[in-house]
Amino acid sequence: MAGSDHPESASHTSIRSLEEGFRRFKDVSPMVSLRAVRLEKARAELRRLGSQANIGEVARSCGFPHVGRFATDYRRAFGELPSATKASGAAPSGVAPSARGP
């Protein structure tokens, strides 16, 4: 079924073969790659929203239903907690970035 939502159906190959091909191409599994993309999206949102960000909402909107696990993955990926990124993010409306302090 070429119109299917299942890539293995459209490509006439097994899921395992697709995963192995992805791993050879990207050097990581599809899930690890997807998690990295989601973490980058979350980081961009935390930076964009700054102090206005709700970490739980950002995590969930980026596909992380468990906030504690998100924070662990985030720290492993970026070397800081989401709250540190949030604190260094965008200034509140009407405040110049230099006025935020260190």
C-alpha positions in Angstrom: 0.0 0.0 0.0 2.0 3.0 -1.3 -0.3 5.5 0.4 0.1 3.9 3.8 1.6 5.7 6.8 4.0 2.9 7.3 7.3 3.4 5.6 8.0 -0.3 5.4 4.9 -0.7 3.3 5.8 2.0 0.9 9.4 0.9 0.5 8.6 -2.9 0.4 11.3 -3.5 3.1 11.2 -4.5 6.7 11.3 -2.1 9.6 14.5 -3.7 10.8 16.1 -3.1 7.4 15.0 0.5 7.5 16.4 1.0 11.0 19.7 -0.6 10.1 20.0 1.6 7.0 19.2 4.7 9.1 21.8 3.6 11.6 24.5 3.2 8.9 23.6 6.6 7.4 23.3 8.6 10.6 25.4 6.5 13.0 22.6 6.4 15.5 19.2 4.7 15.8 16.1 6.5 14.5 14.9 7.0 18.1 18.1 8.5 19.2 18.0 10.9 16.3 14.4 11.8 16.9 15.2 12.5 20.6 18.1 14.8 19.6 15.8 16.7 17.2 13.2 17.1 20.0 15.8 18.2 22.5 17.1 20.8 20.1 13.5 22.1 19.6 13.0 22.3 23.3 16.2 24.2 23.8 15.3 26.7 21.1 11.9 27.2 22.7 13.4 27.7 26.2 15.8 30.2 24.8 13.1 32.0 22.9 10.7 32.2 25.7 13.2 32.7 28.5 11.6 33.4 31.9 8.1 33.2 30.3 8.7 29.5 29.5 7.0 26.7 31.4 9.4 23.8 31.3 6.7 21.1 31.6 4.7 22.6 28.7 7.8 23.0 26.5 8.8 19.4 27.3 5.3 18.0 26.4 5.0 20.1 23.3 8.3 18.7 22.1 7.2 15.1 22.7 8.5 14.4 26.2 5.6 13.4 28.4 7.8 12.7 31.5 9.4 16.0 32.6 11.9 14.3 34.9 13.2 12.1 32.1 13.3 15.1 29.8 15.4 17.0 32.3 17.8 14.1 32.6 18.1 13.7 28.8 18.5 17.5 28.4 21.3 17.7 30.9 23.1 14.8 29.3 22.7 16.5 25.8 23.6 20.1 26.7 25.5 19.9 30.1 22.9 22.1 31.9 19.4 21.7 33.2 16.4 23.2 31.2 16.0 25.8 34.0 19.5 27.1 33.3 18.7 27.5 29.6 15.4 29.2 30.6 17.2 31.6 32.9 19.7 32.6 30.2 16.9 32.9 27.5 15.0 35.8 26.1 14.6 38.9 28.2 11.1 39.8 29.4 9.3 42.1 27.1 10.7 45.6 27.2 13.9 44.7 29.0 17.2 44.9 27.1 19.3 41.7 27.2 22.2 43.6 28.9 19.8 44.6 31.7 19.1 40.9 32.6 22.4 40.5 34.5 24.8 37.6 34.3 
